[in-house]
Amino acid sequence: MTNNVLFPWRSFLALVLISLIIAACGLFENEREAENEPLTSGAQFGEVVTAEGIGADNAPLAVADTFSASQDFIYVVAEAESIEAGTTMFARWYRDGEPFEDSAEVTADRDYEDTYVEFHLENLQNNFEEGDYSVQIFVNGNPAEEVEFTIE
């Protein structure tokens, strides 16, 4: 008779344990979804290029991946499909894999769609060092798009 009384409690405890396991799996799934959310949310980019200049609405002019050492400016231009208000962005410039300059950070003052975002590197000494370069755009402090180029 004692076994009959304990049996429902064992079943109940087993159901509670199974429920806790299922709930915990759901919590872990939510954590995994949050981990998979891009850290660069707030901006969605299309093509990102380097160019010799910019035109109307910051559209790239003379897209190139090789520049002369006497080039006045080198631009990185990102085609932005959307940018949410409050999103911050800056560009980090690298020479031979080592960072050497960050552009000023900009903050979107409103939502934007179908626009261009540009950052540039100015040749202050009128003689860029030759070598392999890259530039990476950061969104809300997180690395996003990167483009490689050469200065000859």
C-alpha positions, 0 to 999 in steps of 0.5 A: 500500500505504501508503494501506491502512495509514493508512485503518484509523487514520483510521477509528479516529481518526474513531470516537474523535472521534465518541465524544468528541463524543457523550460531551461532549453527554452532559456538557452535557445533565447540566449543562443538567439541573442548571441546570433543577433548581429552586433552591428545591428542598426546599419545594413550595408550593401557594397563597400568600396574604396574610391578616389572621390565622392559625388552627390550624396556621397556616392563613390567616384572612381572606385579603385583598389590601388592608389598612388602615394600622392593621392590627396584623399582615399575614401571608403564608401558604404552603400547603406540600405538602412541606418537606424537613428542613434547608430554610431559608425567610424572607420579604422585604417590599417597599414600592413595589418596594423591600425594607424588611424580612426576616423571621427565617429558619426551618429545617425541623427535620424533613420536613413534608407538607400544612402551612402556613408563615407569616411576618408583618409587625407594625405597630409604629408603629400606622400602616403607610404607604399604598402598594403592597406585595409579599412574597416567600418565599425557600427556601434563599436563593433567591426563590420565591413572591411575593404583592402587596397594598395598604395604604390 
